[in-house]
């Protein structure tokens, strides 16, 4: 098994808890950051612009994604242009469709060709990858975030899906594929095995990185000790 520092896939931290972002920014193996409105809401963010300013102050030297909020393409465009002005390394997250299922392809193509760095989000199918790849080709640096965890939630193995997506995105050399919504640390090695460019990891998964390559016999003993200690702490008796 490769060590984390030997991997080709880039690790991005996914979250909106500012102290976590500040803490993770000190680690050189974290190559970028992503956020979204759901994570911001869970983290208790109240002022979007203020949060973005603080996050950019903590991470001035790596890519970071902020998402548009509107469901209307014209307003998305205005929001995207403002977000793009927040920093040179800012990527604007735009969902692959709006809530009516209308593709965002035309807006994404327009923004990308005008120099806005785009992160297309909520992508789950190969057809969507192909469509967004065509929209991004020849534009600014971009990413396509494919939600592996949600694919897996349906009972479908995301690994062959991503292998096909890696091939499809080659039509846009300016774009990178993101393995988004991972469910476990093993997904890092899944992403690596198919040549995916980036994987986003939440803080709870990132905390497991020291376990990579850990001896399973030792881990078994740790688990037994945990059960015994918890039983003692709970005061259980039979």
Backbone as CSV, one residue per row, in Angstrom:
resi,resn,N_x,N_y,N_z,CA_x,CA_y,CA_z,C_x,C_y,C_z
1,UNK,0.840,-1.199,0.000,0.000,0.000,0.000,0.878,1.252,0.000
2,UNK,0.551,2.199,-0.859,1.306,3.450,-0.915,1.085,4.301,0.333
3,UNK,2.120,5.031,0.718,1.948,6.040,1.757,1.202,7.232,1.162
4,UNK,0.598,8.038,2.023,-0.166,9.189,1.563,0.695,10.129,0.724
5,UNK,1.956,10.302,1.114,2.821,11.224,0.374,3.294,10.649,-0.963
6,UNK,2.952,9.403,-1.258,3.322,8.782,-2.531,2.163,8.771,-3.538
7,UNK,1.002,9.217,-3.117,-0.182,9.162,-3.971,-0.172,10.253,-5.032
8,UNK,-0.756,9.942,-6.164,-0.926,10.937,-7.223,-2.191,11.762,-7.005
9,UNK,-3.238,11.116,-6.463,-4.491,11.837,-6.228,-4.265,12.922,-5.169
10,UNK,-4.801,14.103,-5.424,-4.640,15.224,-4.497,-5.763,15.199,-3.457
11,UNK,-5.403,15.457,-2.216,-6.377,15.465,-1.126,-6.832,16.895,-0.854
12,UNK,-8.144,17.120,-0.974,-8.761,18.393,-0.620,-9.596,18.175,0.641
13,UNK,-9.598,19.148,1.537,-10.434,19.086,2.739,-11.807,19.668,2.431
14,UNK,-12.841,18.945,2.836,-14.218,19.348,2.559,-14.903,19.709,3.868
15,UNK,-15.316,20.949,4.007,-15.981,21.359,5.242,-16.118,22.860,5.327
16,UNK,-16.845,23.309,6.352,-17.070,24.744,6.521,-16.897,25.180,7.969
17,UNK,-16.229,24.342,8.765,-15.908,24.724,10.127,-14.582,25.477,10.097
18,UNK,-14.620,26.766,10.386,-13.437,27.605,10.221,-12.246,27.142,11.048
19,UNK,-12.416,26.765,12.318,-11.251,26.260,13.064,-10.618,25.032,12.406
20,UNK,-11.445,24.153,11.826,-10.900,22.994,11.122,-10.086,23.432,9.903
21,UNK,-10.611,24.409,9.172,-9.910,24.909,7.987,-8.558,25.503,8.387
22,UNK,-8.561,26.301,9.449,-7.313,26.902,9.931,-6.315,25.818,10.332
23,UNK,-6.810,24.793,11.034,-5.938,23.706,11.473,-5.380,22.928,10.280
24,UNK,-6.244,22.580,9.335,-5.820,21.752,8.200,-4.909,22.505,7.237
25,UNK,-4.999,23.822,7.235,-4.171,24.621,6.323,-2.683,24.481,6.611
26,UNK,-2.337,24.013,7.810,-0.915,23.874,8.155,-0.285,22.617,7.558
27,UNK,-1.122,21.711,7.014,-0.592,20.446,6.499,-0.384,20.528,4.989
28,UNK,0.842,20.340,4.520,1.121,20.479,3.090,0.442,19.426,2.220
29,UNK,0.040,18.287,2.818,-0.628,17.270,2.005,-2.075,17.641,1.681
30,UNK,-2.607,18.666,2.336,-3.930,19.180,1.969,-3.717,20.173,0.836
31,UNK,-4.110,19.793,-0.360,-3.810,20.576,-1.558,-4.894,21.580,-1.928
32,UNK,-6.026,21.539,-1.250,-7.104,22.478,-1.555,-8.266,22.269,-0.601
33,UNK,-9.299,23.098,-0.746,-10.450,23.073,0.151,-11.741,23.237,-0.652
34,UNK,-12.804,22.596,-0.178,-14.127,22.774,-0.779,-15.158,23.019,0.318
35,UNK,-16.184,23.759,-0.041,-17.284,24.041,0.872,-18.583,23.902,0.091
36,UNK,-19.705,23.928,0.795,-21.013,24.020,0.140,-22.028,24.563,1.136
37,UNK,-23.197,25.014,0.694,-24.175,25.617,1.613,-24.637,24.674,2.716
38,UNK,-24.742,23.379,2.429,-25.173,22.426,3.450,-24.147,22.334,4.570
39,UNK,-22.871,22.252,4.204,-21.815,22.206,5.214,-21.755,23.507,6.005
40,UNK,-21.976,24.632,5.329,-21.968,25.923,6.021,-23.106,26.004,7.033
41,UNK,-24.271,25.530,6.632,-25.414,25.546,7.544,-25.127,24.688,8.771
42,UNK,-24.560,23.489,8.568,-24.232,22.604,9.688,-23.190,23.231,10.605
43,UNK,-22.293,24.021,10.023,-21.231,24.657,10.814,-21.702,25.940,11.490
44,UNK,-22.931,26.341,11.226,-23.475,27.538,11.858,-23.063,28.841,11.213
45,UNK,-22.640,28.798,9.957,-22.259,30.024,9.248,-23.493,30.886,9.034
46,UNK,-23.380,32.156,9.338,-24.500,33.084,9.171,-24.240,34.104,8.060
47,UNK,-23.000,34.503,7.887,-22.644,35.518,6.902,-21.711,34.879,5.874
48,UNK,-22.231,34.639,4.675,-21.480,33.932,3.635,-20.190,34.672,3.284
49,UNK,-20.303,35.973,2.992,-19.118,36.742,2.586,-18.072,36.788,3.694
50,UNK,-18.513,36.974,4.929,-17.570,37.031,6.053,-16.856,35.694,6.220
51,UNK,-17.609,34.594,6.094,-16.991,33.273,6.183,-15.955,33.101,5.080
52,UNK,-16.299,33.506,3.857,-15.371,33.372,2.732,-14.104,34.186,2.969
53,UNK,-14.248,35.400,3.483,-13.072,36.237,3.765,-12.163,35.554,4.776
54,UNK,-12.767,35.002,5.843,-11.975,34.344,6.876,-11.285,33.091,6.331
55,UNK,-12.014,32.323,5.517,-11.442,31.100,4.942,-10.291,31.431,4.006
56,UNK,-10.443,32.472,3.213,-9.388,32.862,2.280,-8.174,33.419,3.011
57,UNK,-8.401,34.051,4.137,-7.293,34.536,4.950,-6.505,33.342,5.520
58,UNK,-7.225,32.276,5.856,-6.573,31.082,6.393,-5.897,30.267,5.303
59,UNK,-6.444,30.332,4.090,-5.929,29.525,2.970,-5.666,30.432,1.765
60,UNK,-4.590,31.218,1.797,-4.330,32.141,0.698,-3.627,31.519,-0.497
61,UNK,-3.130,30.285,-0.317,-2.212,29.721,-1.302,-2.685,28.436,-1.960
62,UNK,-3.959,28.056,-1.742,-4.477,26.817,-2.321,-5.890,27.021,-2.855
63,UNK,-6.292,26.189,-3.821,-7.656,26.337,-4.367,-8.707,26.141,-3.284
64,UNK,-9.784,26.917,-3.377,-10.914,26.755,-2.458,-12.197,27.045,-3.237
65,UNK,-13.211,26.238,-3.020,-14.466,26.356,-3.774,-15.580,26.911,-2.903
66,UNK,-16.317,27.874,-3.457,-17.525,28.421,-2.835,-18.672,28.294,-3.834
67,UNK,-19.857,27.952,-3.350,-20.975,27.632,-4.248,-21.948,28.795,-4.408
68,UNK,-22.506,28.919,-5.607,-23.590,29.873,-5.832,-24.804,29.418,-5.026
69,UNK,-25.717,30.337,-4.770,-26.872,30.047,-3.923,-28.193,30.010,-4.688
70,UNK,-28.262,30.709,-5.802,-29.520,30.847,-6.525,-29.888,29.585,-7.293
71,UNK,-31.173,29.469,-7.619,-31.661,28.390,-8.477,-31.955,28.887,-9.888
72,UNK,-31.751,30.182,-10.119,-32.011,30.786,-11.426,-30.680,31.114,-12.098
73,UNK,-30.539,30.741,-13.357,-29.256,30.850,-14.026,-28.741,32.286,-14.125
74,UNK,-29.622,33.230,-14.338,-29.169,34.618,-14.455,-28.589,35.113,-13.129
75,UNK,-29.258,34.743,-12.040,-28.737,35.135,-10.725,-27.491,34.342,-10.381
76,UNK,-27.447,33.064,-10.771,-26.231,32.272,-10.584,-25.044,32.967,-11.236
77,UNK,-25.255,33.499,-12.431,-24.172,34.165,-13.152,-23.662,35.359,-12.359
78,UNK,-24.570,36.176,-11.845,-24.152,37.337,-11.057,-23.389,36.905,-9.819
79,UNK,-23.903,35.889,-9.117,-23.225,35.398,-7.923,-21.851,34.822,-8.264
80,UNK,-21.787,34.081,-9.365,-20.526,33.465,-9.768,-19.462,34.515,-10.056
81,UNK,-19.852,35.579,-10.721,-18.893,36.632,-11.046,-18.382,37.326,-9.785
82,UNK,-19.265,37.491,-8.792,-18.809,38.084,-7.535,-17.868,37.131,-6.798
83,UNK,-18.273,35.870,-6.667,-17.447,34.897,-5.950,-16.064,34.781,-6.585
84,UNK,-16.022,34.783,-7.909,-14.746,34.649,-8.619,-13.791,35.789,-8.286
85,UNK,-14.329,36.936,-7.899,-13.498,38.103,-7.568,-12.911,38.016,-6.160
86,UNK,-13.337,37.038,-5.384,-12.868,36.951,-4.006,-11.404,36.530,-3.902
87,UNK,-10.888,35.859,-4.921,-9.495,35.433,-4.862,-9.067,34.740,-6.134
88,UNK,-7.765,34.780,-6.401,-7.220,34.201,-7.625,-7.401,32.690,-7.679
89,UNK,-7.400,32.040,-6.508,-7.505,30.584,-6.463,-8.917,30.107,-6.113
90,UNK,-9.881,31.001,-6.189,-11.266,30.648,-5.886,-11.903,29.949,-7.087
91,UNK,-12.527,28.799,-6.805,-13.344,28.095,-7.784,-14.808,28.293,-7.420
92,UNK,-15.635,28.548,-8.421,-17.054,28.772,-8.194,-17.801,27.463,-8.421
93,UNK,-18.459,26.985,-7.387,-19.252,25.765,-7.512,-20.604,26.089,-8.141
94,UNK,-20.913,25.388,-9.214,-22.204,25.524,-9.872,-22.797,24.131,-10.041
95,UNK,-24.042,23.911,-9.577,-24.648,22.587,-9.727,-24.872,22.249,-11.190
96,UNK,-24.814,20.963,-11.486,-24.922,20.499,-12.869,-26.278,20.846,-13.488
97,UNK,-27.313,20.957,-12.657,-28.635,21.417,-13.092,-29.204,22.313,-11.999
98,UNK,-30.311,22.988,-12.308,-31.058,23.652,-11.235,-32.083,22.659,-10.677
99,UNK,-32.936,23.117,-9.763,-33.871,22.193,-9.122,-34.978,21.734,-10.059
100,UNK,-35.091,22.351,-11.220,-36.074,21.903,-12.214,-35.459,20.906,-13.198
101,UNK,-34.200,20.553,-12.957,-33.530,19.599,-13.821,-33.017,20.196,-15.112
102,UNK,-32.984,21.523,-15.199,-32.492,22.193,-16.409,-30.967,22.248,-16.361
103,UNK,-30.280,21.734,-17.374,-28.815,21.696,-17.350,-28.196,23.086,-17.280
104,UNK,-27.097,23.179,-16.525,-26.387,24.458,-16.386,-25.277,24.597,-17.417
105,UNK,-25.291,23.750,-18.432,-24.190,23.694,-19.393,-23.889,25.057,-20.025
106,UNK,-24.892,25.761,-20.514,-24.643,27.022,-21.216,-24.006,28.055,-20.295
107,UNK,-24.514,28.148,-19.064,-23.951,29.095,-18.101,-22.513,28.716,-17.769
108,UNK,-22.268,27.448,-17.555,-20.926,26.978,-17.213,-19.953,27.255,-18.348
109,UNK,-20.378,26.993,-19.570,-19.515,27.256,-20.726,-19.194,28.745,-20.842
110,UNK,-20.193,29.588,-20.647,-19.991,31.044,-20.747,-19.011,31.538,-19.682
111,UNK,-19.229,31.109,-18.446,-18.366,31.560,-17.353,-16.947,31.038,-17.516
112,UNK,-16.822,29.767,-17.894,-15.493,29.172,-18.048,-14.696,29.882,-19.133
113,UNK,-15.345,30.200,-20.232,-14.648,30.865,-21.331,-14.340,32.332,-21.024
114,UNK,-15.019,32.873,-20.010,-14.723,34.250,-19.609,-13.632,34.308,-18.543
115,UNK,-13.105,33.134,-18.153,-11.991,33.106,-17.211,-12.343,32.714,-15.793
116,UNK,-13.619,32.385,-15.531,-14.022,31.984,-14.182,-13.664,30.516,-13.964
117,UNK,-12.997,30.229,-12.864,-12.679,28.846,-12.514,-13.936,28.194,-11.948
118,UNK,-14.344,27.092,-12.556,-15.605,26.447,-12.208,-15.360,25.093,-11.550
119,UNK,-16.195,24.790,-10.564,-16.268,23.455,-9.979,-17.713,22.997,-10.150
120,UNK,-17.965,22.157,-11.151,-19.320,21.666,-11.389,-19.641,20.620,-10.336
121,UNK,-20.752,20.804,-9.611,-21.046,19.937,-8.483,-22.331,19.141,-8.686
122,UNK,-22.513,18.132,-7.833,-23.699,17.261,-7.834,-23.793,16.396,-9.084
123,UNK,-22.654,16.049,-9.656,-22.605,15.189,-10.848,-22.630,13.726,-10.406
124,UNK,-23.500,12.928,-11.049,-23.601,11.514,-10.681,-23.561,10.554,-11.865
125,UNK,-23.657,11.043,-13.085,-23.699,10.128,-14.227,-22.585,10.428,-15.224
126,UNK,-22.250,9.421,-16.010,-21.240,9.595,-17.050,-21.727,10.582,-18.100
127,UNK,-23.005,10.549,-18.436,-23.531,11.511,-19.411,-23.333,12.940,-18.924
128,UNK,-23.532,13.166,-17.631,-23.306,14.502,-17.078,-21.829,14.875,-17.165
129,UNK,-20.947,13.927,-16.897,-19.505,14.198,-17.009,-19.157,14.594,-18.437
130,UNK,-19.668,13.854,-19.408,-19.383,14.169,-20.818,-19.931,15.545,-21.181
131,UNK,-21.134,15.839,-20.734,-21.767,17.118,-21.050,-20.979,18.276,-20.457
132,UNK,-20.579,18.145,-19.188,-19.837,19.221,-18.529,-18.409,19.329,-19.058
133,UNK,-17.825,18.214,-19.459,-16.499,18.252,-20.069,-16.530,19.075,-21.347
134,UNK,-17.563,18.865,-22.154,-17.704,19.642,-23.391,-17.884,21.130,-23.083
135,UNK,-18.624,21.439,-22.013,-18.856,22.836,-21.643,-17.588,23.517,-21.155
136,UNK,-16.720,22.761,-20.498,-15.516,23.342,-19.891,-14.303,23.360,-20.823
137,UNK,-14.324,22.531,-21.856,-13.162,22.395,-22.743,-12.751,23.745,-23.327
138,UNK,-11.461,24.043,-23.221,-10.945,25.288,-23.765,-11.120,26.493,-22.860
139,UNK,-11.699,26.295,-21.685,-11.932,27.407,-20.768,-10.876,27.496,-19.682
140,UNK,-11.242,28.138,-18.588,-10.353,28.320,-17.446,-10.151,26.985,-16.724
141,UNK,-9.160,26.900,-15.848,-9.013,25.692,-15.027,-10.327,25.363,-14.322
142,UNK,-10.663,24.072,-14.257,-11.982,23.683,-13.759,-11.930,22.315,-13.101
143,UNK,-13.004,21.985,-12.400,-13.166,20.677,-11.776,-14.591,20.189,-12.012
144,UNK,-14.742,18.880,-12.024,-16.062,18.247,-12.039,-16.146,17.362,-10.811
145,UNK,-17.071,17.679,-9.914,-17.229,16.923,-8.669,-18.288,15.850,-8.854
146,UNK,-17.837,14.602,-8.891,-18.741,13.462,-9.035,-18.925,12.826,-7.663
147,UNK,-20.168,12.622,-7.260,-20.476,12.218,-5.892,-20.450,10.697,-5.745
148,UNK,-19.268,10.175,-5.468,-19.070,8.731,-5.370,-19.931,8.109,-4.274
149,UNK,-20.012,8.780,-3.130,-20.784,8.232,-2.023,-22.245,8.070,-2.364
150,UNK,-22.791,9.019,-3.085,-24.201,8.919,-3.460,-24.425,7.847,-4.520
151,UNK,-23.438,7.682,-5.393,-23.517,6.574,-6.350,-23.540,5.254,-5.585
152,UNK,-22.646,5.112,-4.603,-22.580,3.893,-3.805,-23.853,3.683,-2.991
153,UNK,-24.489,4.772,-2.550,-25.719,4.657,-1.771,-26.830,3.954,-2.543
154,UNK,-26.750,3.984,-3.869,-27.784,3.339,-4.690,-27.476,1.868,-4.961
155,UNK,-26.362,1.378,-4.405,-25.960,-0.001,-4.631,-25.059,-0.185,-5.832
156,UNK,-24.639,0.921,-6.438,-23.776,0.875,-7.617,-22.326,1.104,-7.199
157,UNK,-21.416,0.288,-7.719,-19.995,0.430,-7.422,-19.459,1.669,-8.149
158,UNK,-18.963,2.680,-7.415,-18.499,3.898,-8.075,-17.167,3.753,-8.793
159,UNK,-16.385,2.712,-8.485,-15.044,2.599,-9.053,-15.069,2.509,-10.579
160,UNK,-15.834,1.587,-11.196,-15.870,1.566,-12.666,-16.500,2.814,-13.262
161,UNK,-17.422,3.429,-12.536,-18.023,4.681,-13.015,-16.954,5.763,-13.109
162,UNK,-16.110,5.842,-12.094,-15.050,6.845,-12.099,-13.976,6.526,-13.130
163,UNK,-13.713,5.248,-13.339,-12.744,4.878,-14.374,-13.204,5.400,-15.731
164,UNK,-14.501,5.278,-16.008,-15.054,5.799,-17.263,-15.028,7.320,-17.275
165,UNK,-15.290,7.941,-16.125,-15.296,9.401,-16.037,-13.904,9.981,-16.267
166,UNK,-12.875,9.299,-15.749,-11.489,9.740,-15.962,-11.175,9.771,-17.451
167,UNK,-11.627,8.779,-18.188,-11.406,8.749,-19.637,-12.180,9.874,-20.323
168,UNK,-13.414,10.095,-19.897,-14.260,11.097,-20.540,-13.717,12.510,-20.364
169,UNK,-13.170,12.800,-19.187,-12.735,14.168,-18.888,-11.442,14.535,-19.601
170,UNK,-10.786,13.554,-20.188,-9.558,13.852,-20.939,-9.827,14.775,-22.124
171,UNK,-11.069,14.865,-22.549,-11.424,15.758,-23.652,-11.293,17.227,-23.265
172,UNK,-11.142,17.493,-21.960,-10.932,18.864,-21.467,-9.684,18.861,-20.595
173,UNK,-8.507,19.061,-21.191,-7.261,19.015,-20.415,-7.194,20.050,-19.293
174,UNK,-8.021,21.063,-19.358,-8.050,22.092,-18.320,-8.875,21.679,-17.102
175,UNK,-9.553,20.518,-17.182,-10.465,20.104,-16.108,-9.932,18.893,-15.353
176,UNK,-10.255,18.841,-14.059,-9.877,17.714,-13.213,-11.133,17.092,-12.614
177,UNK,-11.066,15.771,-12.394,-12.189,15.043,-11.811,-11.997,14.930,-10.303
178,UNK,-13.063,15.235,-9.559,-13.040,15.131,-8.103,-13.890,13.939,-7.660
179,UNK,-13.285,13.062,-6.850,-14.031,12.012,-6.160,-14.640,12.684,-4.931
180,UNK,-15.903,13.049,-5.029,-16.579,13.786,-3.959,-17.454,12.846,-3.130
181,UNK,-17.845,13.294,-1.985,-18.687,12.563,-1.016,-18.172,11.168,-0.711
182,UNK,-16.887,11.024,-0.367,-16.383,9.695,0.013,-17.029,9.246,1.317
183,UNK,-17.077,7.945,1.507,-17.684,7.390,2.716,-16.647,6.812,3.679
184,UNK,-15.427,6.531,3.181,-14.412,5.913,4.026,-13.030,6.231,3.487
185,UNK,-12.036,6.034,4.335,-10.666,6.346,3.948,-10.203,5.506,2.757
186,UNK,-10.707,4.280,2.640,-10.342,3.406,1.531,-10.608,4.064,0.175
187,UNK,-11.571,4.993,0.137,-11.895,5.659,-1.125,-10.714,6.427,-1.712
188,UNK,-9.760,6.837,-0.862,-8.552,7.488,-1.373,-7.838,6.555,-2.351
189,UNK,-7.745,5.303,-1.970,-7.027,4.332,-2.798,-7.861,3.892,-3.998
190,UNK,-9.202,3.919,-3.857,-10.063,3.709,-5.023,-9.819,4.811,-6.053
191,UNK,-9.811,6.052,-5.579,-9.606,7.188,-6.479,-8.239,7.111,-7.150
192,UNK,-7.233,6.746,-6.373,-5.879,6.605,-6.908,-5.828,5.526,-7.987
193,UNK,-6.518,4.420,-7.766,-6.423,3.274,-8.671,-6.975,3.567,-10.054
194,UNK,-7.930,4.501,-10.163,-8.519,4.804,-11.477,-7.957,6.085,-12.087
195,UNK,-7.015,6.735,-11.397,-6.407,7.947,-11.933,-7.215,9.206,-11.716
196,UNK,-8.111,9.181,-10.716,-8.877,10.392,-10.400,-7.912,11.466,-9.888
197,UNK,-8.172,12.712,-10.245,-7.219,13.782,-9.938,-7.258,14.238,-8.477
198,UNK,-8.469,14.310,-7.907,-8.672,14.913,-6.590,-9.686,14.081,-5.820
199,UNK,-9.510,14.002,-4.499,-10.563,13.474,-3.633,-10.798,14.473,-2.510
200,UNK,-12.062,14.736,-2.204,-12.395,15.627,-1.089,-12.714,14.779,0.131
201,UNK,-12.154,15.161,1.281,-12.346,14.393,2.504,-12.828,15.300,3.626
202,UNK,-13.855,14.858,4.329,-14.319,15.591,5.499,-13.341,15.377,6.651
203,UNK,-13.460,16.210,7.665,-12.494,16.176,8.763,-12.508,14.836,9.492
204,UNK,-13.689,14.200,9.611,-13.747,12.927,10.326,-12.971,11.835,9.599
205,UNK,-12.947,11.881,8.265,-12.149,10.909,7.514,-10.669,11.288,7.556
206,UNK,-10.378,12.568,7.455,-8.976,13.010,7.499,-8.298,12.585,8.803
207,UNK,-9.058,12.544,9.887,-8.479,12.151,11.178,-8.017,10.698,11.184
208,UNK,-8.488,9.913,10.205,-8.100,8.505,10.136,-6.818,8.279,9.325
209,UNK,-6.259,9.320,8.733,-5.073,9.151,7.894,-3.911,8.454,8.611
210,UNK,-3.687,8.691,9.914,-2.583,7.977,10.579,-2.759,6.456,10.586
211,UNK,-3.971,5.966,10.293,-4.200,4.527,10.289,-3.729,3.849,9.000
212,UNK,-3.421,4.631,7.987,-3.005,4.039,6.711,-1.764,3.179,6.924
213,UNK,-1.870,1.898,6.553,-0.758,0.968,6.706,-0.603,0.401,8.114
214,UNK,-1.514,0.733,9.013,-1.409,0.261,10.401,-1.570,-1.262,10.459
215,UNK,-0.792,-1.893,11.291,-0.815,-3.348,11.428,-2.190,-3.804,11.939
216,UNK,-2.811,-4.755,11.227,-4.171,-5.170,11.568,-4.228,-5.967,12.865
217,UNK,-3.170,-6.688,13.193,-3.142,-7.400,14.474,-3.143,-6.408,15.634
218,UNK,-2.342,-5.374,15.495,-2.319,-4.320,16.516,-3.662,-3.605,16.594
219,UNK,-4.292,-3.408,15.446,-5.595,-2.732,15.412,-6.663,-3.605,16.080
220,UNK,-6.553,-4.923,15.885,-7.462,-5.852,16.553,-7.339,-5.725,18.069
221,UNK,-6.092,-5.668,18.548,-5.866,-5.531,19.993,-6.414,-4.199,20.498
222,UNK,-6.220,-3.130,19.739,-6.781,-1.819,20.109,-8.293,-1.904,20.266
223,UNK,-8.937,-2.660,19.364,-10.394,-2.778,19.382,-10.861,-3.530,20.626
224,UNK,-10.157,-4.619,20.957,-10.494,-5.375,22.167,-10.351,-4.489,23.406
225,UNK,-9.257,-3.719,23.473,-9.046,-2.816,24.609,-10.154,-1.773,24.702
226,UNK,-10.614,-1.282,23.546,-11.693,-0.287,23.536,-12.958,-0.869,24.156
227,UNK,-13.336,-2.109,23.758,-14.538,-2.734,24.304,-14.437,-2.907,25.820
228,UNK,-13.278,-3.384,26.281,-13.095,-3.604,27.720,-13.154,-2.278,28.477
229,UNK,-12.447,-1.268,27.977,-12.427,0.033,28.652,-13.814,0.661,28.699
230,UNK,-14.559,0.542,27.619,-15.902,1.129,27.587,-16.833,0.393,28.554
231,UNK,-16.686,-0.910,28.658,-17.509,-1.661,29.599,-17.216,-1.246,31.035
232,UNK,-15.915,-1.053,31.346,-15.516,-0.617,32.679,-16.049,0.787,32.966
233,UNK,-15.868,1.698,32.003,-16.311,3.082,32.191,-17.820,3.174,32.362
234,UNK,-18.554,2.271,31.715,-20.019,2.292,31.820,-20.525,1.604,33.082
235,UNK,-19.623,0.878,33.738,-20.018,0.187,34.954,-20.884,-1.040,34.709
236,UNK,-20.764,-1.637,33.531,-21.574,-2.805,33.204,-21.166,-4.016,34.043
237,UNK,-22.159,-4.855,34.365,-21.888,-6.097,35.072,-22.924,-7.136,34.661
238,UNK,-22.540,-8.397,34.704,-23.463,-9.496,34.379,-23.553,-10.430,35.576
